C-alpha cells in the first residue's frame, strides 16, 4: 500500500446487508482502520477484520485496492470453513476469428 490510498469494502459477518466502502490512507494504522470500519458499520468495538478466506488482517501492507474485509468478533471459527471459495476453470476451444477471447473476457467480467 505504498504511495497511495486504497478503498476496501467492509461488511459485518452477521449482517450481509451491512456493507460499506472505506478509504485506507497511508497515514492510517491497523487500529485506525478497525475503528473506522466498526464506526462505518455501526458495530461495537472489539470486532477484528478478516479477509474473505478467514485469515485475520494483521498488516495493512497486505491490503490491495478493492479487497473485501469481514468484521467479526472472532468468537466463532473464522477459518476456511466459514467461507466457500468458488473457483471455475474453463477451456475455450475453436477456430480463429469466432470470438473466443470476447466470450472469455465477458465471462470473467460478469
C-alpha positions in Angstrom: 0.0 0.0 0.0 2.8 2.3 -0.7 2.3 5.7 -2.3 -1.5 5.9 -2.5 -4.8 5.5 -0.8 -6.9 2.4 -1.5 -10.5 1.6 -1.0 -11.8 -1.6 0.5 -15.2 -3.0 1.2 -16.0 -3.9 4.8 -19.0 -5.9 5.8 -20.4 -7.3 9.0 -20.3 -11.1 9.2 -23.7 -11.4 10.9 -25.5 -9.0 8.6 -24.9 -9.4 4.8 -26.7 -6.2 4.0 -24.4 -4.1 6.3 -21.7 -3.2 3.7 -19.6 0.0 3.4 -16.7 1.3 1.4 -13.8 2.6 3.4 -10.8 4.6 2.2 -7.5 3.5 3.6 -4.8 6.1 3.6 -1.0 5.8 4.1 -1.2 7.5 7.5 -3.7 5.0 8.9 -2.7 2.4 11.4 -4.4 -1.0 11.6 -6.2 0.2 14.8 -7.4 3.2 12.8 -8.8 1.0 10.1 -10.6 -1.3 12.5 -12.1 1.7 14.3 -13.2 3.3 11.0 -14.7 0.0 9.8 -16.6 -0.6 13.1 -17.9 3.0 13.1 -19.0 2.8 9.4 -20.8 -0.5 10.1 -22.2 0.8 13.4 -20.7 -2.2 15.2 -19.4 -2.2 18.8 -15.7 -2.1 19.3 -14.0 -5.4 19.7 -14.5 -6.6 16.1 -11.5 -7.6 14.1 -11.1 -7.5 10.3 -10.7 -10.7 8.3 -10.1 -11.4 4.7 -12.8 -13.4 2.9 -10.8 -16.6 3.2 -10.9 -16.3 7.0 -7.4 -15.1 7.7 -7.1 -12.2 10.1 -5.9 -8.8 8.8 -2.8 -8.1 10.8 -0.8 -5.9 8.4 -2.1 -3.1 6.3 0.6 -3.8 3.6 -1.4 -6.9 2.7 -4.4 -4.8 1.5 -5.0 -4.3 -2.2 -7.4 -2.0 -3.9 -11.0 -3.3 -3.9 -10.3 -6.0 -1.2 -13.3 -7.2 0.8 -12.9 -7.4 4.6 -15.3 -9.0 7.1 -15.8 -7.5 10.6 -16.4 -10.1 13.3 -15.6 -10.5 17.0 -13.6 -13.7 16.2 -15.6 -15.7 18.8 -16.6 -18.2 16.2 -14.3 -20.1 13.9 -13.2 -17.8 11.1 -11.2 -20.4 9.2 -11.8 -21.6 5.7 -15.0 -23.5 6.8 -16.7 -20.1 7.3 -16.4 -19.1 3.7 -16.7 -21.0 0.4 -14.2 -20.1 -2.3 -15.6 -20.7 -5.7 -13.1 -21.4 -8.4 -14.0 -22.2 -12.0 -11.8 -23.5 -14.8 -12.9 -23.0 -18.4 -11.3 -24.2 -21.6 -12.4 -22.3 -24.7 -11.6 -24.1 -28.0 -12.4 -23.4 -31.6 -11.1 -22.0 -34.9 -9.7 -18.5 -35.1 -11.8 -15.4 -35.5 -15.0 -16.7 -33.9 -14.9 -14.6 -30.7 -13.3 -16.9 -28.1 -11.5 -14.0 -26.5 -14.6 -11.9 -26.4 -16.6 -14.7 -24.7 -13.8 -15.3 -22.2 -13.5 -11.6 -21.3 -17.2 -11.3 -20.9 -17.4 -14.4 -18.7 -14.6 -13.1 -16.4 -16.0 -9.6 -16.1 -19.6 -10.7 -15.3 
